[in-house]
């Protein structure tokens, strides 16, 4: 395929979101096409290249002779999926019969045109080396959609910082948090000698039962599936809790491990439960139950954060704690150049935020850009989740040393401390579903902004990459497991029919099925015996395979699903309920472009499954 620049551009219009790596210059003096196409010039030596000028200005895009227009916030409608069309690119030329040299047309039945153009788009994708969103979503770095979201209609994208724009080495960061927690517990008189941080002991998505001293994992409906008392896994978890439902609204009993910051706390608590059960905690500390013990651990960890020891150590050597992602600043740059207003809203203070963002962003930005240049507004010490629920005083950070002054209105380009989400909406003149907020905390970032403000939400869930690889590795195992379960179902159906036949025969009534009627008593009994043995052996095999399947995910818990297969966890339920999209890291947006239309999978009930072919009657 031999394409000149304007043909590449025309094809990319048809490809939509497949234009990830093509950018257009902001001014006429800049290169027109900034794509990784080292051989494009060679292929086009004998071709004249039409220069395309592109300008983004106040919601309008001008290309060439005003070929395109962008749907504005005042003229948008909704599409057939109920999504806003704001931000969609429209053609001003109507009708448009041909492209390029006139050989490609859009005339004829749309089904045939679409088939032809889709094939041409696939060929162009391969030639340009572009990884399309459909291939990206079937990978550990995919973005997964719970609720349809049109990125083109999003005017503002807000980001959390810790474990969202910045990923920490969990062993290093939480390990030091654990160390400081233990030092504080020791100063309070708790026996901590011989204990060490074990990040494999817990995962986020678990819950602490402060009444029983347990860590538990619940399914999507809130029923307990697994439980660990202290550091010891309980073999009869379901029997202990029965049909008791986990109610996270009862905060005096349940503590949900929302984020990686919960890992050090949960490890310390589990280990101290062992010390309490063993009688090693001195009576001088008073009569402690499991709930009082949790308060002591939480207080010790809180001191480590509030006194600033931990963050001071991290700021002095950020390279030991932060895992840099060179692609992340580029993903944000794409969004900003597409006309999105970017916000940083973090609970961290100004000094920590500035130090860590400089370390993680500045060296990956072009032309000596500073991380502040990416964001239209930065809010530190935001006090989430209250930031989304109520108003707090707003202060402007006015010096590099962090000196602040009170102010009453936030302005674009400002750096602030405190305030509220309502202030952000008012100052930017955007509201509700025009804003996408991206964070790692299922409650503080995602749930509250969704429930109180109707913002669109994206959850960063780093564990997805590990889970996805586990799914790939266990594919054969799972296929065999599903086949065994299907066999059990078929054998079980026959057994149940014969059991009913035996029941009816014992009551002197007809079996009502020809096969059961033709069997004599001995044949019926022996057949049922054989089937029962088969089912019992299948159950034994399935049980062992389910257990080993879970070990592929996590030695103790599994991540999103119980035993890695059937019952979705409570964390997955929260994701489905509050996160419109979710992914493992922000840089995954690079594979999708700022114009992506995320479509959720069709939700169906059991009877909506594909129907079997039925022979037509003659």
N, C-alpha and C positions, 0 to 999 in steps of 0.2 A: 504494500500500500504506500503510495507516494503522495503526501499531503502538504499543501502550502499552509501558511499560518492561519489564513482566514477559514480554510476548510477544517483545520483542527478545531478552531473556535466554534464553528457551526456544529460540528459533531458533538463537541462538549456540551452545547446547549441541549442537545437531545439526550445526552447521558445524565444531565442533572447533577446528582451528587457524586458522580464519578470524576468530577473536576477537582479532586482534592489537592493535587500538587500543582495546579495551574493558578497563577495569580496575575492580576493586571496592574499596571503601574498607576500610582496615584497622580502622577503628572506626566505631561507629554515628553519630558526630558528623560524619563526613566525607561528601562527596558520594557518592552511590551509584554512579552511572555517570559515569566520566570519559572520555567519548568525544568526538571532534570531530564533533558532530552539532548544528550551530547551529540547524537548523530542527526538531529533534525536539520541543522544548517547544511550538512552534506547532502541530504536527500532533496533539499530545496534550492540548490545552487542555481538551477536553471529556471527557477520559478520566481515570479515577482511576489513580494510579501506585502500585503495590505496592512498598513499600520493601524492598530486599533487603540484608540484612546479611551481610557476608562476613568471615571471620576465618581467617587462616592461623596455625596453632599446632602445632608439634611433629609435623608430618606429617598433621594433620587439617584439613579445611576444613569449616566449618559455614555453610550457606546456608539461610535461612528456618528451617523446622522440621526440621532435620537431614535434609535431602533427600539430601545427598551424603556420600560417604566416600572417602578416598584409600587405595589399596592400600599397605600399609606394607612396610618392608624385611623384616619377619618373616613376612609372609603372601603374598608375591608368588609368582606362577607364571611360566611362559613361554608366549608366544603361539605361533601356528602358524608364525611365522618364527624361533622360537627366541629372541625378545627378551624381556627381563624386563618384567613388567607392573607393577613397583613405580612408584608415582606416578600410576597411572591413576585417573581420577575415576569413581566408581561410584554408581549410583542405589540408594537404600535403599527406595524405593517399588516394590513388585513384586506384581502386574503394574501397569504404568502405561499406561492406555488412552488418555488424551487430554491435550492441553496447552491452556493459556490458557482460551478461552471454550468449549472442548469441540468446536469444529468440526473441528480437526485430530486425526486418529487415527493409530494405528500398526497398525490391524487390516488383515488381508489378506495376500496373498503378498508376501514381503519384496522381491522384484524390483520390484513395482509401487510399494510404499511408498518404497523407496530412490530410484526414478526421480522420484517426486513431490517428495520432500523435497530431493533434489539440485537440482531446478529451483527450488524455493523458496529454497534456500540461495544459489544463484547470483543470484537476484533481490535477495535481502537484501544480498549483498555489493555489488552495484552501487548499491543505495540508500544504504548506509552509507559508500560510498566506500573500501571496504577492498580493498587489493591482496592477493589470495590467493597462497599459496605456489606454485601452479602457474604463475601468470603471472610471479612473481618469478624462478623458476628458469630461465625462458627470457629472461634479460636479463643484461647484464654484471655485475649485482649479485646474481646467483643464488648459492645454496649447492648444491654438487654432491656427490653421494653415491657413494662407492666401496664402502661396506659398511654394511648396514642399521643404523640407530642410532635408538633411542627416547629422545628428550631427557627424557621424563617420568621415566625410570628413572635419570637422572643426578642424583646428590646434590651433587656438587662440580664446579665448573668452574674450572680453573686457567688463567692467562694469562701469557704472556711479555710483555715491554714493548716493546723496540725493534723496530720494523717490524711489530709486532702490534697492541698498544694504541696505539702511536704511530707514525705514518708520517712519515718524513723526506723532505725534498726531496733526491732522490738526487744531483742536480747540485751542490747546496750542501754536503750532508754529506760525500759521498764525494769531492767536489772538494777540500774542505779536508783530508780524510784523505790524499788523493793529494799535496797540496802539502807537508804535513808529512813524508810518506814521502820525497819528492824532496829536501827539505832535509836529511834525515838521510842519504840516499844521497850527496848532494854532500859532506857533512862527512866521509864515509868515503872520498872520492876518486873517486866515479863521475861520469861526464860526463852531466849532466842538462839542460844549457842548451838552450833551444829546444823543450823538450818541454812539452806541456800535456795536461790531463785530457780524455779523449774517452769519454763514457759510452756512446756508440753502438758502441764497439769490441767490447764483450763483453756477454753477458747471463748471468744465473745459470742453472745447469743444465749449463754447459760443464765440461770437465775440463782441467787443465793436465798435460801430459806433460812432467815435469821432466827426463827423459832426452833428449828430442828438441827441447825448447824450443818445443813446439806447444801451442796451444789446440785442443781437439777437441770435436766433438759426436758422441755415440754414439746408436744407436737403442735401443729398449727391451731388446734382447738383448745389448747391449754391443759391437756392431760399429761401427767408426768410419764416419761418414757424411760429415763435413766436417772439415777441419783448417786451421789458420792458423799459419804459422811466423812468430813475431814478430807484426808487424802485417799480414802479407801472406797473403791467402787462397790455399791450395794447390789447384790445379785437379785434381790426381790424388790426392786424399786416400785414396780406397779402395785405390788401388794401393800407396800407401806402407805402409799397415797390413795390407792383405790381409784375411785372416780372423782376425787377431789380436783377442782379446777384451780389453776394458777391465776390469780387476779392481781395484775400489776398495779391496779389502783390502790391496793392495800400496801402502801409503801412502808408501813411499820413492820411488815413481815417479809416482803419480797424486794429484792434488789436485782435489777436487770443489768447484765454486763453489756452495755451498749457499744463500747469502743475499746481499742487496744489499751487505753489508759486504765481500764478496769482490770487488766490482767494481773498487775503486781498486787493490787488490793485483794483479789480473789485467791491468789496463791498464798499470800500471807495469812489470810483468814482461815483457809483450809488447814494450813500447818498449825496454826494456833488452836484450832478445834482439837487436833490430835493431842496437843499439850494439855488442854483443859480436861479432856477425857482421861488422860493418863495421870492426872492429879499433880502435875508439875507446876501449876500456877499457884503462887503463894496466897495464903488466906489474907495476907496484909492488903491485898488489892480489893478485898471485899468479896461478897458472894456474887460470882459472875455466872450468868447464864449465856446461851449462845448469842442472844440479842445484845447483851452488854458487851460481849467480846467483840462483836462486829463494830460497835461504836468506838471501842478502843483502837482497833486496827484502822478504821476510817479516820479517826482523829490523828493518829500518828502519820498517816500518809498525807493528810491535809496540811499538817505542819511542814512537811518536806516541800510542798508546793508553795505555801504562803511565805515561808521564811526565805524563799528564793535560792536555797542552796543548790537544788537540782538544776534550775535553769541557768544559774551562773556558771556551773560546770559545763553545761552544754554549749553556752555561748563562747566559752573560752576555747573549746575544741569541737566545733560543729562537725568537722569531718569524721569524728569517731561515732557520731550519733545519727547523722542524716545520710540517707541513700539518695543521691542526686538522680534526677531524671532529665537528661538533656532535651528530650522531646517536649516536655511539659510547657516551657515558655513559648515554644513555637505554636503549640495548640492554642494558647491564649492570644498570641499575636494574630493568628488566623481569625479568631472570633472578633477581635478589636477592629481589624481591617475590614471585616464584613459589616461594620456599623453597630456591633453590639457594645453597650456600655458595660464595663466590667467593674465589679465591686469586690473588695476584700473585707469580710466581716469576721473578726476573730476575737476570742476571749483573751488572747494573750496581750500583754502590755506592749507599749510602743517600742521600747528598747529591744526586747526579745524579738518582736516581729521584724523590725528593721534589720537586725543582725542576721537572722535566719533567712530572710528573703533575699538579702544581698548575697549570702553564701550560696543559696540554691538557684538563683535566677540570673544574676548579672552576667556571669561568665558565659551564659548560653544565649544572651540577647544580642542582636546585631547593632552595629554602629554606636557602640558605647551607650546603649540605652540602659537606664536604671529601672529596677523593678517597679518603681512608682509610676513610670511612664505607661505601664500596662493598664493601670487602674484609673477609672474615672472618679472613684471615691474609695477611701480606706478608712475603716472604722476598727479601732483597737479597743480592748477592754469592754467588749460589747455586752457582756453579762447575759449571754444566751443561756437558757431559753427565754428569760424575761425580756430580752430585746425584741422578741416577736409578740409579746403579750401585753406590755405596758410601756409607759414613757419614763425615761430617766433623763437627768440633765445632760446636755450636750456640751462638750468642750472641744475647742479647736487646738490641735497640737501646732505650735507656732515656731518652735526652734528645734534644732537638731538634738538638743539635750533633752527634749521632751517637755519643755515648759508649755503650759496650757492656759487658755483663757475661755471664759464662758461665751457661748454663742447660742442663738435661737433658731438658726436656719442653716442647714448644710448646703454647700455649693459644690458644683461639679469641679473635680480636681482637688478637693479638700482632703485633709487628714484630720480625723476626729476621734474622740474617745467618748464612749457611752452612747447616749441617744436611743433611738428606737427605729423599728422597721417602718412605722408610719411616717417618721421624718424623712426616711429615704424615699418612700413613695411620693411624698409631697414635693421634695426638692427636685426629683427627676421627672415628675409628672407621669409616673407609670404606676399601675396598680395590678394586683392579683395575678392572673395567668400570663401577664406580659413579662413576668420575672421568673427566671429559673435559678434556684438556689442549690448549690452543690456542696455536700458535706459528708462526713463519715459517721456522724453520731445519729443513730436512728431516731432518737427522741429530740435532742437539743437542736439538731439541724433540720431534719426531714419532717418529723411528725408535727412539731409545733408550727413551723412555717406553713405547712399544708393545711392544718386544721384552722388556724386563727387568721391566716391571710390569703389562703387559696393560691399561694405561690406554686409554680411547678417545681418539682423536686428531682434531684439526682443523688443517689447514694453511692459513695465510694466504698467498695468492699474488697480489700486486697486479697482476702482468702479465696476469691473466685478463681484465681489463676491456679492455685493448688488443687481446688476441687475439680476444675475442668480437666486438668491433667490426670487426676485420679479416675475420673469418668472414662477418659480415653483408655487408660491402662486396664480398666476393669470391664471393658466392653464385652469381650468374649465371655467372661465370668457371668456378667449380668444376662447375656443372651441365653446362656445355659440355664441360669436360675429361672428366668421367665418361662422357658420351655418346660421345666419341671413343674412349675406352678400351674401352667396350662394343662399338663398331663394329670396333675392332681385334681383339677377341676372336672375333667372329663370322667375320670374314674369315680370321683365323688358323686357326680350326677347319676351314674348307673347304680352305684351302691345305694343312694337315697331312694331311687325308684324301686329297687328290690326290697329295701327295708319297708317301704310303704306296702308293697305287695304282700310281704310276710305279715304285716300288721292286719291287713284286710283279710288275709286267709285265716288268721287266728280268730277273727271275728265272724267267720263264715260268710264273708262277702266276696264277690268276684274281684280279681286283681285289676281288671279293667285294662290291662295291657296284654297283648297276645303272647309276648315273650315270657312274661312272668306266669301267665296261665299255663303255658306248655311245660314249665319246669315243675318237676315233682319236688316234694319237700326236701329230699336229700340234696338234689342238685341246687336248689335255691339256697340252702344253708351253706353248702360248700363254696358256691360262687361268692356269697357274701363274705365268708371267711377269707377267701383268697384276696378279694378286693380290699378288705379291711387291713390285711397285712401289707398290701401294696401301698395303701394310703399312709400307714404308720411309718413305713420305711421312707416314703417320699417326704413326710414331715420331718424326719430326722435329718435327711439330706438337705432339705431346704433351710432348716434352722441353722445348720453348720455353715452353709453358704452365705446366709444373711449375716451371720456373725463375722465371717472372714471378709465379706464385702465392706462392712463397716470399718474394719481395720485398715482398709486401703485409704480411708479418709482421715482418720485420726485414731490413735491407739485407744483413746477412751470414749470419745464422744461422737465422732463424725461431725461434719460442719453444718450443711444445710438440711440434711435429711437423716432420719433415724436409720442406723445401719446402712447409710448411704443409699437407700432405695425408696421405701414406700412413704412413710409419714413425714410430711414436710414439718420442719421445726417451727417453733414460735418466732424465731428471727425471720424465717422466710415469710411467715404470715405478716409480720410487720412491714417487710419490704413490699409485698404485694399490695398492702393497704395504703402505704404512704409514699412510696418512691415511684415516680412516673417512669424513670429509667434507672438502671444501676450498672456499674462497671467496676473494674479493679483499680483503675487509676485515671487521672484526668487526661493524661497524654493520649489515651485511647481515642479521644475526639479527633485526633489527626487523621484517622482512617475514615471519618464520616462527613467532614466538611461542616461549616457553620450553617448550611442550608438544608441539612438532613431532615427528612420527614420520617420519624420513627413510628411504625405501626405496630400496635400490640397484636398478639396472636388472638385469634377468635376464641372467645370463651364459650364453652358448650357444656351441656348436661349430658348424662350418660346416653340418652336416647338420640343425641345428635351425632353419634359416631357413624362413620360411613356404613351405608346400608349394603347388604349383600345383593349381588345381581339376581334378579328374579326373572325366570323365563316367561316370555310373553305368551299369553294364551292364544291359540289359533282361532 
